[in-house]
Amino acid sequence: MIDKNIVKLLSDLSLTMFRKNFFGIYHGAISAKVDHNSFIINTSDAIFDEMSEKSFCQLSTTKQDYRWKIASIESHIHATIYNNIHEAKYIAFGVPIYTTAYTLDHNKIVLDDYFGKTMFGEVPVIDPGDFNTWYDRNALEITKYLKETNSHVMIIKGVGMYVYDRDINLLVKRVAILENSCRLLSIRSSYR
């Protein structure tokens, strides 16, 4: 049985993040580690602005069973991160519009606004290479990058953003600041 408090927390955050365009109607993933060997993640058919207990499933990080078939396509990545980055308690993947659009023409995001500059300064944009093989490689590449850089955020060119944290509020803050900063960069470019 899935913890109702975690379901409520993830549901509320999913709605907020959906309203801010971090998640699409069916596109994205959010999870929470519940113990050493398991986590809760949205299902593949979850609608992010209407999450309920049926929108989540609990998975083992060490073995796959029938529940993996209904879980988000991002489940393998979340499991790999939880197995390798012990401070990860919450993980989210989304395609924030301004951040993702910015990645299409830039190799790094240089943030100029106060909040972006003080929290991130500069964020590299990682090129995923061949999109046809991305889902075969992404779990290891994302986990390796997050572990080696200790940045808690990975921006992937044309794909979106992975973010993790021990504190759910910090996770949401990272997403919000980065997306707002990229929005400001976009607006600024229209004034030039």
C-alpha positions as a Markdown table, in Angstrom:
| # | Residue | x | y | z |
|---|---|---|---|---|
| 1 | Met | 0.0 | 0.0 | 0.0 |
| 2 | Ile | 1.3 | 3.4 | -1.0 |
| 3 | Asp | 1.7 | 6.0 | 1.8 |
| 4 | Lys | -1.2 | 8.5 | 1.5 |
| 5 | Asn | 0.9 | 11.4 | 2.8 |
| 6 | Ile | 3.5 | 10.9 | 0.0 |
| 7 | Val | 0.8 | 10.6 | -2.6 |
| 8 | Lys | -0.8 | 13.9 | -1.4 |
| 9 | Leu | 2.6 | 15.6 | -1.4 |
| 10 | Leu | 3.5 | 14.4 | -4.9 |
| 11 | Ser | 0.0 | 15.1 | -6.2 |
| 12 | Asp | 0.0 | 18.7 | -4.9 |
| 13 | Leu | 3.5 | 19.3 | -6.3 |
| 14 | Ser | 2.6 | 17.7 | -9.7 |
| 15 | Leu | -0.3 | 20.1 | -10.0 |
| 16 | Thr | 1.8 | 23.1 | -9.2 |
| 17 | Met | 4.6 | 22.0 | -11.6 |
| 18 | Phe | 2.0 | 21.2 | -14.3 |
| 19 | Arg | 0.6 | 24.7 | -14.0 |
| 20 | Lys | 4.1 | 26.2 | -14.3 |
| 21 | Asn | 4.7 | 24.0 | -17.5 |
| 22 | Phe | 7.3 | 21.8 | -16.0 |
| 23 | Phe | 5.2 | 18.7 | -16.7 |
| 24 | Gly | 3.0 | 18.2 | -19.8 |
| 25 | Ile | -0.3 | 16.4 | -19.5 |
| 26 | Tyr | 1.4 | 13.0 | -19.9 |
| 27 | His | 5.0 | 14.0 | -20.0 |
| 28 | Gly | 7.3 | 14.0 | -17.0 |
| 29 | Ala | 8.0 | 12.0 | -13.9 |
| 30 | Ile | 8.1 | 12.6 | -10.2 |
| 31 | Ser | 9.1 | 10.1 | -7.5 |
| 32 | Ala | 10.0 | 9.8 | -3.8 |
| 33 | Lys | 12.2 | 7.2 | -2.1 |
| 34 | Val | 10.2 | 5.5 | 0.6 |
| 35 | Asp | 12.9 | 3.2 | 2.0 |
| 36 | His | 16.3 | 1.8 | 1.2 |
| 37 | Asn | 15.0 | -0.4 | -1.7 |
| 38 | Ser | 11.8 | 1.2 | -2.9 |
| 39 | Phe | 10.3 | 4.3 | -4.4 |
| 40 | Ile | 7.0 | 5.7 | -5.5 |
| 41 | Ile | 6.7 | 7.1 | -9.1 |
| 42 | Asn | 3.9 | 8.1 | -11.3 |
| 43 | Thr | 2.4 | 5.6 | -13.7 |
| 44 | Ser | 2.9 | 5.9 | -17.5 |
| 45 | Asp | -0.7 | 7.1 | -18.0 |
| 46 | Ala | -0.7 | 9.7 | -15.1 |
| 47 | Ile | -2.2 | 13.0 | -15.9 |
| 48 | Phe | -0.2 | 15.5 | -13.9 |
| 49 | Asp | -3.0 | 17.9 | -13.1 |
| 50 | Glu | -5.2 | 15.2 | -11.7 |
| 51 | Met | -3.0 | 12.9 | -9.7 |
| 52 | Ser | -4.4 | 10.4 | -7.2 |
| 53 | Glu | -3.3 | 7.2 | -5.5 |
| 54 | Lys | -4.0 | 5.4 | -8.8 |
| 55 | Ser | -1.5 | 7.7 | -10.6 |
| 56 | Phe | 1.4 | 6.2 | -8.6 |
| 57 | Cys | 3.0 | 2.8 | -8.1 |
| 58 | Gln | 5.7 | 1.6 | -5.7 |
| 59 | Leu | 8.7 | -0.1 | -7.3 |
| 60 | Ser | 11.8 | -1.9 | -6.0 |
| 61 | Thr | 15.2 | -0.4 | -6.8 |
| 62 | Thr | 16.7 | -3.9 | -6.9 |
| 63 | Lys | 14.3 | -6.1 | -8.9 |
| 64 | Gln | 11.6 | -5.6 | -11.5 |
| 65 | Asp | 8.1 | -7.1 | -11.2 |
| 66 | Tyr | 4.8 | -6.6 | -13.0 |
| 67 | Arg | 4.4 | -3.0 | -11.6 |
| 68 | Trp | 7.3 | -1.8 | -13.8 |
| 69 | Lys | 5.0 | -2.3 | -16.9 |
| 70 | Ile | 2.6 | 0.4 | -15.7 |
| 71 | Ala | 5.2 | 2.7 | -14.3 |
| 72 | Ser | 6.6 | 5.8 | -16.0 |
| 73 | Ile | 9.1 | 5.3 | -18.8 |
| 74 | Glu | 11.6 | 7.2 | -16.6 |
| 75 | Ser | 11.5 | 4.6 | -13.8 |
| 76 | His | 14.8 | 3.0 | -14.7 |
| 77 | Ile | 16.5 | 6.4 | -14.5 |
| 78 | His | 15.0 | 7.1 | -11.1 |
| 79 | Ala | 15.9 | 3.7 | -9.8 |
| 80 | Thr | 19.5 | 4.1 | -11.0 |
| 81 | Ile | 19.8 | 7.5 | -9.3 |
| 82 | Tyr | 18.3 | 6.2 | -6.0 |
| 83 | Asn | 20.8 | 3.2 | -6.1 |
| 84 | Asn | 23.8 | 5.4 | -6.7 |
| 85 | Ile | 23.1 | 8.8 | -5.1 |
| 86 | His | 22.1 | 8.1 | -1.5 |
| 87 | Glu | 21.1 | 11.7 | -0.7 |
| 88 | Ala | 18.4 | 11.6 | -3.4 |
| 89 | Lys | 15.0 | 11.4 | -1.7 |
| 90 | Tyr | 13.0 | 13.1 | -4.5 |
| 91 | Ile | 13.5 | 13.2 | -8.2 |
| 92 | Ala | 11.6 | 15.0 | -11.0 |
| 93 | Phe | 12.0 | 15.0 | -14.8 |
| 94 | Gly | 10.2 | 17.5 | -16.9 |
| 95 | Val | 10.3 | 19.6 | -20.0 |
| 96 | Pro | 10.1 | 23.2 | -18.8 |
| 97 | Ile | 9.3 | 25.2 | -21.9 |
| 98 | Tyr | 11.8 | 28.1 | -21.6 |
| 99 | Thr | 14.7 | 26.0 | -20.3 |
| 100 | Thr | 14.3 | 23.3 | -22.9 |
| 101 | Ala | 13.9 | 25.9 | -25.7 |
| 102 | Tyr | 17.1 | 27.7 | -24.5 |
| 103 | Thr | 19.0 | 24.4 | -24.8 |
| 104 | Leu | 18.3 | 24.1 | -28.5 |
| 105 | Asp | 20.7 | 27.0 | -29.4 |
| 106 | His | 23.1 | 27.1 | -26.4 |
| 107 | Asn | 25.7 | 24.8 | -24.8 |
| 108 | Lys | 25.4 | 26.5 | -21.4 |
| 109 | Ile | 22.9 | 28.6 | -19.6 |
| 110 | Val | 24.5 | 31.8 | -18.1 |
| 111 | Leu | 22.0 | 33.2 | -15.7 |
| 112 | Asp | 22.0 | 37.0 | -15.3 |
| 113 | Asp | 19.1 | 37.6 | -12.9 |
| 114 | Tyr | 19.7 | 37.7 | -9.1 |
| 115 | Phe | 18.1 | 34.4 | -8.1 |
| 116 | Gly | 19.5 | 32.5 | -11.1 |
| 117 | Lys | 23.0 | 33.9 | -10.7 |
| 118 | Thr | 23.1 | 33.3 | -6.9 |
| 119 | Met | 21.7 | 29.8 | -7.1 |
| 120 | Phe | 23.3 | 28.5 | -10.3 |
| 121 | Gly | 25.5 | 31.1 | -12.0 |
| 122 | Glu | 26.0 | 28.9 | -15.0 |
| 123 | Val | 24.6 | 25.6 | -16.0 |
| 124 | Pro | 26.0 | 23.4 | -18.7 |
| 125 | Val | 23.7 | 22.0 | -21.4 |
| 126 | Ile | 24.4 | 18.3 | -22.0 |
| 127 | Asp | 24.0 | 17.0 | -25.5 |
| 128 | Pro | 22.4 | 13.6 | -25.5 |
| 129 | Gly | 23.9 | 12.6 | -28.8 |
| 130 | Asp | 21.8 | 10.2 | -30.9 |
| 131 | Phe | 18.2 | 10.5 | -29.9 |
| 132 | Asn | 17.5 | 6.9 | -31.2 |
| 133 | Thr | 19.7 | 5.4 | -28.5 |
| 134 | Trp | 19.0 | 7.9 | -25.7 |
| 135 | Tyr | 16.6 | 5.6 | -23.8 |
| 136 | Asp | 19.2 | 2.8 | -23.9 |
| 137 | Arg | 21.9 | 5.0 | -22.4 |
| 138 | Asn | 20.1 | 7.6 | -20.3 |
| 139 | Ala | 19.9 | 5.9 | -16.9 |
| 140 | Leu | 23.7 | 5.5 | -16.6 |
| 141 | Glu | 24.6 | 8.8 | -18.3 |
| 142 | Ile | 22.2 | 10.9 | -16.2 |
| 143 | Thr | 23.2 | 9.2 | -13.0 |
| 144 | Lys | 27.0 | 9.4 | -13.8 |
| 145 | Tyr | 26.6 | 13.2 | -14.5 |
| 146 | Leu | 24.6 | 13.9 | -11.4 |
| 147 | Lys | 27.0 | 12.0 | -9.2 |
| 148 | Glu | 30.2 | 13.4 | -10.6 |
| 149 | Thr | 29.0 | 17.0 | -10.7 |
| 150 | Asn | 27.0 | 17.0 | -7.5 |
| 151 | Ser | 24.9 | 19.8 | -9.0 |
| 152 | His | 21.5 | 18.2 | -8.4 |
| 153 | Val | 20.4 | 19.4 | -11.8 |
| 154 | Met | 21.0 | 18.1 | -15.3 |
| 155 | Ile | 19.8 | 20.1 | -18.3 |
| 156 | Ile | 19.7 | 17.9 | -21.5 |
| 157 | Lys | 19.6 | 19.5 | -24.9 |
| 158 | Gly | 16.1 | 19.1 | -26.5 |
| 159 | Val | 15.1 | 16.6 | -23.8 |
| 160 | Gly | 14.5 | 18.5 | -20.6 |
| 161 | Met | 15.6 | 18.7 | -17.0 |
| 162 | Tyr | 16.4 | 16.1 | -14.3 |
| 163 | Val | 16.6 | 17.3 | -10.7 |
| 164 | Tyr | 16.9 | 15.6 | -7.4 |
| 165 | Asp | 17.2 | 16.6 | -3.8 |
| 166 | Arg | 16.8 | 15.4 | -0.2 |
| 167 | Asp | 14.4 | 18.2 | 0.5 |
| 168 | Ile | 11.3 | 18.5 | -1.8 |
| 169 | Asn | 11.1 | 22.2 | -1.3 |
| 170 | Leu | 14.7 | 22.7 | -2.6 |
| 171 | Leu | 13.9 | 20.5 | -5.6 |
| 172 | Val | 10.9 | 22.7 | -6.5 |
| 173 | Lys | 12.9 | 25.9 | -5.8 |
| 174 | Arg | 15.7 | 24.7 | -8.2 |
| 175 | Val | 13.1 | 24.0 | -11.0 |
| 176 | Ala | 11.3 | 27.3 | -10.5 |
| 177 | Ile | 14.4 | 29.5 | -10.4 |
| 178 | Leu | 16.0 | 27.9 | -13.4 |
| 179 | Glu | 12.8 | 28.1 | -15.5 |
| 180 | Asn | 12.1 | 31.7 | -14.5 |
| 181 | Ser | 15.7 | 32.7 | -15.3 |
| 182 | Cys | 15.5 | 31.1 | -18.7 |
| 183 | Arg | 12.2 | 32.9 | -19.3 |
| 184 | Leu | 13.8 | 36.2 | -18.4 |
| 185 | Leu | 16.7 | 35.4 | -20.9 |
| 186 | Ser | 14.1 | 34.7 | -23.6 |
| 187 | Ile | 12.2 | 37.9 | -22.9 |
| 188 | Arg | 15.5 | 39.9 | -22.8 |
| 189 | Ser | 16.5 | 38.5 | -26.3 |
| 190 | Ser | 13.2 | 39.8 | -27.7 |
| 191 | Tyr | 14.2 | 43.4 | -26.7 |
| 192 | Arg | 17.5 | 43.3 | -28.6 |
